[in-house]
Amino acid sequence: MEKTKKTKIVQIRFVNILWTALIIALFAPFILSLLFGHQNREISLSQFIHDLRDDKVETIRVAGDKLNVSYREDNNPLAVKIVRKEDGQTLFDVLSLAQIDPAQSDITIENMSFSAILLELVGTLLPLILIAVIFLFFFRQMKGGELLGIGKSKAKVFIKGKQDIKFADVGGMEEAKKELSEIVDFLKNPKKYQKLGARTPKGVLLVGPAGTGKTLLARAVAGEANVQFLSIAGSEFMEMLVGVGASRARDLFSTAKQLSPSIIFIDEIDVIGRIRGQGGGAGGAEEREQTLNQILVEMDGFTKNDNVIVMAATNRSEQLDPALIRPGRFDRRVQLSLPDLEEREFILQIHAKDKPVTADVHWKQIAKNTTGFSGADLENMLNEAAIATVQDNRTAISKEDLEEAAIKVKMGPSKKRLMDKTEREMTAYHEIGHAMVAHFSPHADKVSRISIISRGNALGYTLTPPEKDKWQTTKSELLDDMAVLLGGRVVEELVFQEQTAGASSDIERATRIARSMVEDLGMSKLGVMYYGPQYENNDYGRSWWEPRNISDQLQLKVDQEIQSIVKDAYTKAQKIITAHRSKLTLAANRLLEIETMNGDEFAALMGETKKNAV
């Protein structure tokens, strides 16, 4: 049944293309006739008289002041020449000028009747009329977005039975899989639900950060249900011509209904699904809103027996139009998050199936070192490690390759920037300052790696990834994090009596943490109150940020409290570094020697644990 429907759609599209080609081929001779056949048809009267004297003329057909002349040695009907007489001049006057007697000449002279003139006029105008009809046809089709298939959906169709991705191939996301397993059952056994009057959910919205596997999960649903899968990106609806997006939406839903049971997957739906009324209603905004309106209408047009589900993915759900995410359109919302430790380990093993690794690679440890990585980041990390292994002419990926690839994915490739002795020393002391405060702060994460090799915009870096997945952050952790960030600036002032621009991003991040603690989290002396930006909702569900609705006196207290929290964190970092000044120099000299130091070696140099912190 599915093959028959698929074949029918292909046949319809083929017939449309065939008809277009046939029309062009049919009218091509007329167009060529007008463009090239009439070239050089009209000749001067003097040239005609000269040809008469040379006995080249065979037939003269008189049509008013125009003479249609055929030549003896030219059988091409398009080669008929046109001669125009002067006003009041007859054909016999022209023959007399050529010194030719019509009675003795073998030239055939015909006087064209009104019907003949009319026929010739029709023959001349018909191509023009047909060309006008063709242009009108194309113009009307262009207006509707159907010109040469421009209004056809660009969705990629994955044929039923050839979708080999299943839930088992998707790492983690157990809650999401459980939610979507009901959708699979709807598609497999629709009659079971229809008996009780239940309808198939019209839409499922997958929401989550980039790279968490939203597209992969949608394909797994199609694979589990063994149904047709039509995939299209939100940007593929958009076109310069207004109305094309709506036409493509109609064609997409029509195709999906013919191939039902099926799944329509729209990736990055926020491109066309943003809140309407933003953008002035002209140009691209008008086209986007027409496309969105058509999708809304199509989703409302589903019946119980259509058995078509629309799945969409976005990482900016707050921008979607309320009409799109209301019940009856996207009935279900599945939240995806970054993978946890076990999920990262499973994802790594999936992507490493065809990659040889050395015996020292333990996926659980690699998963611990990649906290915060998405599934796409992990796949990219393994790919980068494989590329580095090939470039070094080795046959297996090592633990060091994976660690280097993880840092490359997170921070960018290393750069050998030329730094003089003073710059290298200041960078080394700066990074050791971060690491020391982290080491001796009881609520900060453990130091994993320190380096003075530049990556991205940073001259050096200190990595302190969390040892386990954390879903909550305490006030003590935030205060220690701020102290760690300010440890680099403390060392600059303590050792070099100088300040560098390299601490700018550290200061910015520390200030943001303090501001969030005061304004958003209620973690300050000002008490449990929200001091952040205020917002309002109107009748259409739109939201916009308004200036803070607090008094100037209260705003002054907020700013003073933020300044106080940052100052306390700075003081804490000063105490830790001053108490362990001798170890600061030892660790900095070692880092200058080897450029990159791992966390275990750094901990051995410190010789103390966080329990001994100041």
N, C-alpha and C positions, 0 to 999 in steps of 0.2 A: 504493500500500500504506500509506504513512504517513498519507495523508488519511483512509483508511478507519479506521485505528486511532484517529486523532484524533477523527473523527466518532463512533465507538463510545463513546469516553470521555465526550464531551459528551452523548450520548444517555443514558448510564447516569446521569449526574449530573442530567440533566433529569427522568428518570423518578423518581429519589429525591425531588426537589423536588415533582414532581406528586403522588406518593403522600402526602407530608406534607400538602400543601394539600387533597387529597381527604379525608383522615381528619378534618382540622379542619372542613371543610365538612359532612361527614356527621354529625358529632356536635354541630355547632353548635346545631341545633334542640333537642336534648335538654338541652344546657347552658342555653340561653335559657329553655327550659321550666322548668327547676328554679330558675333565678335570677329569672325575671320572671313565668312562667306561673302560679306558685302564690301570687303576691302577692295579698293580700286575698281568698283563696279561702274561708277559714273565717270564718263570721259567727256572731253571738250567737244564742241561742235566741229572745230577745225580738224581734230583728230579723226572724227567720224567721217568727214568729207575725204580726208586723205585715205582712210581705209576703203571707202567706196571706190575711189579711183583705182586702188590696187586690187579690186575684186575680192576682198576678204569677207565681205558681208553676205550672209546667206538669207536671213529673214529680218524684216523690220515690222514690229508690231506697234501701231500708233495708239497711244492712250493720252488724248488731250495734248498738252505741250510736251509730253514725254515720249521718247522713242526707246523701246526695248529691242536691243540689237543682238542677234546671235551670229557667231562667226562660223565659217565653214569648217575650220580645222580644230574646233574645240567642242567636244561633246559633253563637257561638264555643265550641267544646268545652272550651277551657281556662278558660272562665268559670263552670264548675260550682262551686257553693258547697257548703261542708261545714258541717253543723250537728251538734253533739254533744248527745245527750239526757242528761238526768240519770239517775243510777243508779236502776233499777227502773221507769223511765218508758217507756211504749210510745208508738208513733206516734199511736194513737187518743187517748191522753191529751193529746198535743200538739195534735191537731186539735180536741179538745174545748175546750182553752184558747183556740183561735182561733175557737170557735163555728162550726165547719164540720162538716157531716155528710158522711162519705166516700161514702155511697151516692148522695147528690144532687150531689156535686161532680164537676166534669170533670177533676180532678187525677188523673193516672195514678200509681198506687202499685205499685212493683215490689219484690219481696223477692229480694235477690241471693243466689244459691246459692253453695255453697262454691267451685265452679269459677270463678264470676264474681269472687268475692272474691280468689281466687288470681290470676286474670288481672289484676285491678286492682293487686294487690300487685306482680306481676311488672312491670307497666307503670310502676309507681312506682320500683321498685328497679333496673330495667334501665339507665336513664340513669346511676344512681350506679355501677353495675358497670362500664359502659362508660367512665365518667370515670376510675375506678380503673385500668382496663386501660390507658387512654391515659397516665396518669401513670406507671404501671409501665414502659410502653414507653419513654417519654422518659427515665425514670430510668436504665434499662438502657443506653440509647443514650448518655446523658450520661456514664455510668461508663466506657464505651469510647471516649468522645471523638467520637462520631459525630453528636451533636445538631445538627441543622440545618447539617451540613457543618463543624462546628467541628474535627473530626478530619481534615479533608481538607487536603492539602498546599497551602500558599500560594505555591508556586513559580511564577515567571513563565516561561511557555513561549514561546520564540522559535522560530517555525515554520521548518522546513527550507526553504532557498532565500531566506528573507527576512533572513538574517544576513549583512549585507554587509561586516562588519569582517574584514579579512584581515591576515596578518602584515605586509604592506607598509604598513598603516596604523598599525602600532605602532612607535614610534621606538626604535632601539637594541635592547638585550637579545638580541644575536645568539646568545649561548651558550644562552640559554633557548629561543629559537626553534628552534635546532638540536635540542635535547633533545625539544621538544614536536612537532617534525615527525615523529618516529617514532610518536607517538600518533596523529597525523593519518593516517599510513599504515596503522596498525592498524585505524582506523575505516573507511577507504576499501577496504582489501583484507584483510578478516579471514581469508578462506579461504587466502590465501597463507601465513599464519603457522600456521593450524590444521593444514595438511598436514604440518608439521614438529613438531606437538605443542606449539607455543608458544601460550600463552594471552595474551589481552589484559590489559595492566596494569590492576589494579582501581582504583587510586587514584593521583592526582598531587597533591602538596602544594606549593603556591606560597608561598614564604616571602620576606618582604622588608619594608622600612619602608613606612609609610603613604604612599600616593600614587605608588607606583612602577609602577602599571599592572597589578596582578595580575588584576583583574576584566576589564580590556580584553584582556589576553593570553588568558584563558580563552575569551572570546567569539571571539577571532581563531582559536583552535583549532577551535571549532564552525563558523566560517565557512569555514575552509580544508577541513575534512572534509565540509562540506555535510550536517550532521546536526542533529537536534533539540537544543536547548539549554534546560535547565531550571535557572533561577537562583533561589536562595533564600538569605537571610541566616540565620546561626545563631540570632539572636534570634527569628526567626519560628517556630521550633519550640516555643518556650516559651509556656506558658499557665498560668493560675491552677490549672486542674484537672490533677491528676496523671494521667498516661497520655495526655494530648492530644499531647504531643511525640512519643511513640512511635508513636501512630496516624498522625500526619502523616508521620513517617519511612517507615512502611509504605506509605502511599498514594503518597509521592514515588517510592519505588523501584519500586512496581508500575506507576505511570504511565510511568516511564522505560523499563522492560522492554517495555511495550506499544508504545512509540514507538521502540524500538531500530532502528538504531544511534543512540545519544544520549549526551549529556554532562550529568551532574548537577554543578552548581557550587554549593558551599556557601561563602559569604563569611563571614569572621570566625568560623571554625569553633572558635576557642578559647572562644567563649561556651558551647558545649555539650560541647566536647571536652577540658575541663580534667581534670587528674588526679582520679580518683575517690577517694572517702573523705575529701574535704576539705569541710567545711561541716556536719558533724553528722548527715547523713542524714535531714534533715527539710525539709519545705516545698519551696522552689525547688531545693535541692541534690538531693533525691530525684527530682524531675521531670527535672532535667538529666541525672542518671545513668541514669534509665530511657531517656531519648531517646538517649544515647550508646550504651547497651547494644543498643538496637534497630538503630542504624546499623551497629554492629559485626556483628550477626547478619545484616543485609541484605547487607553486603559479603562475608561468608563464604558467602552463599547464591548468589552469582553462578556461572553455569556458563560454559563456553567459548563457548557460542552466544548468550549474552545480549547481548554487544557493547555493554555500557554501561560508561562510565568515570566515576568520581567525581573531580572536581577540587575542591580546597579552598584557601582563602587565609587566611593569618594573618600577623601581624607579631610574634606571641609564641609561637613554636614550642616554647620551653622549657617552657611550661605544659601542653602536650598530653599526654594519657594515653599511656603506652608501648604499650598494646594497640592504639591507633589508628594509630600510625606504624610498627608492626612490618611486616616483609615479609609479603605476602599481603593486606594492607589498603591502606595508602598505599605502594605499591611504589617510587615515585619522588619525589624531593625536588628541586625546582627553586628555586635561590636567586636572588633578584632584588636588585639594588643600585641606588643612586642613579645616574642617567645621567651618563656622562662628557661631555667637551667636544663631541665629534662627535654624540653622541646628543642632547644638549641643543639643538644647532643644528638637527638634524632635527625634533625635537619642536616647536620654535618655528615652523619653517616649516609644519608640518602645521596647527597651530592658527591660523596667520596667513593661511591661504588666503583666507578671506572678510573679511579686515581690511585696508583700505588703509593703507599706511605711507609716510612721507616718504623722500626719496632718501638722507638721512643715516643711515638705519637699516641697520646691517650685522649680520646675525644671528650671525656668528662672534664679533663683539665683545660682543654681548649675552650670548651663551653663556659667554664668558669671565667676565663680571661676575656670573653666576648660579651659581657653583660651590656645590654642596651643595643645589641646588633639585631637587625631585622633578618628575616629569611633571605632577602635579596643581598644584604651585606655579607651574610655567611657564604652564600654561593659565590659572590664576587671575591671574597677572601681566598677561598679554595682555588679559584681560577687564577688569581694573582700569584699564589704560591706555586701552582703548576707551571705558570709562565716563567717564574724565576728559576725553577728547577731545570727546565729545558734550556734556558740561557746559560746555565752553569754546567751543561752537559752531564747531568746526573739522572739517574733512572727512578728515583723515589723521592717523594716530598718529605722533608724532615720537620721536626718540631720548630726549629729556628725559622724555616721558610714560612710556616704558618704564623708565627709570632710577628715576623716582619710584615707579612701580608695584612695581618689584622691592624697593625699601626698604620700601614699605608692606606687602607680603606678608611680608617677613622680620621687621619690627619693629613693624608696626602703623601706623595713621594718625598724621599730625603733629598736635600740639596746641600752640596758642598760649597757653602758661602765662604768667601775669603774674609776672615776676621783676624785682626791683629792680636797681639798677646793680651792687651788690656780688655778687649771685647770678649775674648774667650774666657778670661778669668771672671769678669763680671757676670757673664752668662752662667758659668759653672756655679759660682756662689749663689746666684739668684735661684737656680733650680734646687740646689741643696737646701736653701732656705725653705722652699715649699716642702721638700721631703722631710726635713727635720721636724717641722711643726706637725706634719701629718703623722710622723712616727710617734711623737710624744703626746699627741692629743687622743684621749681615750675614746672619743666618739667619731674620729675620722677614719677613713678607709685606709687599708694597708698600701704601702708604696709598692708598685709593681715594676716600674722601670724609670730611670732617669737618663736623660741624654742631652748633649749640647750639639747634636746634629740637627740642623734646621729642617723643619717640615712646614709646608704652607707659609704662613706669615710669621711663625714663631721661630726664634733663634734657637730655642731649646724647649724641652717639655719634661714634665713629671707626671706619670700616669699613676692614678690611685683608683682603680676600678673596684666596685663593691665586691666583697667575697661571696655574696649571695644576692638573690633577687629581693629587692625591697619595694613594698607597695605603700609604705608610710615613711614619713620623715619627721623626726622629733626636733624640738627646739635646740637641744644639746648638739645634735648633729649639724644643724645649720650654723650654730655659733662656731663650732670647730672647723667647718668648711670655710667660713669667712677668715678665720685665723690662718688656715693653710694658704688661702689665696693671697693674703697680705704678707706672708713670710718672705717672699722674694724682695719686696720693697724694704722690709726691715733689715735684711742682710745688706742691701745696697747702702743704706745709710750707716749701718754699724761698721762695715768693713771699709768701704770706699768714701764715706762721708759725701755721697753723691746720690742722685736719683736719675733713673733712666726711663725712657719712653716705653720700654718693654713691659712695664708693670701696668700699663693703661688698661688692658683687657682684664687683668686681675682685679683692679680697683673697680672697674665697671660691674663686674660680676658680683663682687662683695656688696657693692651699694644696692644692686638689684635685690639680693637676698634680704638685706636689711629693710629695704622699702616694702618688700612683700610681707615680711614678718610684721611690720607695723600696720600697713594699710589693708592687707588681705587676710592674714592668718590670726590676728589678735594675739600675737606673741610679744607684747611690749608692756611697758608700765602704763600705757594709756588705756589698757583694759581690752575686753572682748568687744570690739566694735569694728565695723567695716568703714575704712576711710578712702577706699579707692574710687575710681570713676563711677558715676551713677548712670543708669540707662533706663529707658522707658520703652514700652511696647504700645503700638497703635492697634487699630482694629484688624489690620491685615497681618499681624504677627511680625512686622518688621521691627528691628531694633537698631538704635544708633547710640553712640557714646555721647554723653553730655559732660560739660565741665563739672568738677567736684562741687557738690552742694554743701560745703562746710564753710564755716566762718574763717576769716583771716587769722583770728587768734588761735583757733584750733589747728589750722594748717601750719602755723608757726610751731606749735607743739609737736606736730607730726614730723616736721623737718628736723627739729632738735632731737627727737627720739631716734630718728634714723642716724643722725650724726653720732649720737652717743653710742649706739650699738656698733657702728663701724669702728669707732675709737676704742671701745673695749676689746674688740677682736684684734686690733693692731697691738694693743698693750699686751694681750695674752701671747701673741707671736713674739714680741720683744722679750718677754720673760723666758720663754722656752729656749730661744736661740742664745740669749745671754748666759743661761745656765749651762749650756753645752757648747760653749764657744770653741773649745779645743777640738771637739769632734767635727765642728763645722769646717775648720781648715783641713783636717785629715781627709774628710770625705770629698771636699772640693778639689784637692790636689789629685786624689785618685780618679775623679771624674775627668779632670783635664788630661790625665794620662791615657785613659781607655775610651773616653768620649761617651760611652754608653754603659750604664751600670744596672744590673738587675736588682730586684727588691731584696733577695736573700743576701747578696753581698753588702748592700747598704745596711741592712739590719745587723749584720755581723760587725760592721764598723761602728755602729751606734752602741752595741753591746748592752742595751737596756730595752725593756718593754714599755708599753704604754702605762703600765701600773706605776712606773716610777716617774711619770710625767709631773711637771710642775703644776 
